[in-house]
Amino acid sequence: MRKFEFAHVAEGIARQAGSLLRGFYEKGVTAEYKGDVDLVTEADRASEALIVERLHAAFPNHGIYGEEGTRDRLESQYRWYVDPLDGTTNFAHGFPAFCVILGLEHRPLGLSDGADGEIVAGVIYDPLRDEMFVAEKGRGAWLNGRQIKVSKVSTLAESLTATGFPSQKRHLNPNIHFYQQINLRSHGVRRAGSAGLDLAYVACGRIDGFWEFNLNPWDTSAGVLLVAEAGGTVSHFDGGAFTLDSREVLATNGLILPEMTHIFNELFAGRDLESIPTPAEFAARRARADDAAK
């Protein structure tokens, strides 16, 4: 039986926000750009307003740091990171992949402003699929009441991964080079447009790894805890410790981490990567691995 100190309240709030978003979504999104922007802005702000009101009522001494501008009581020992609608572009186009994210950081008294506290609870809710991902520090990761674990895929060649690209100034982002290399060396790379769902999917084993540049704390707070509590790893691209203010996030099942960090290190260094194996070479490599495991 799960016993959560904070996450059970966050679950209820995320469900209410998700229901609100579903109502906006089901009204339909017009094809006109201005209509899209107006509707999404209305949905984003309405969701954040609901979440902030409910968090204030449930945890009056907690701070709130929201994507849509809420900055309240940030000196508190506990701080909620809120993304009221992760996957805004998807939502605007009627593409069914978006979620609500709530992550709770504990910041002990005396911690300097630039230092990270500890993420102690988080929820990611997909209102269209009614999937509630929940984690609390030391109490595991859960999906709709069932405990989840990362996958057991051991090689990048047999893995499915995910990434994302910025909605603006995409030409200034180097991720296309990493996308190409990892796509060629794996079963494929998915680009769903919601970092929250990508991290949740690593936690439950639907994908084996996820990376992205320039995410914000409200994007990653809950997902980082989910992956860790499900037995995975979250780091910088070089394998170094992840921080909430990081401009890099690499989440994996742990087993493919060495291969992924190798690719990142080689590309950042400007070195050529080893050639991609032919189908025959891959089959021979897999047969040797199977023989060694017997």
Summary of the structure (lengths in Angstrom):
residues: 294
radius of gyration: 19.7
end to end distance: 37.9
largest distance: 62.1
contacts: 995
relative contact order: 0.12
helix: 40%
strand: 22%
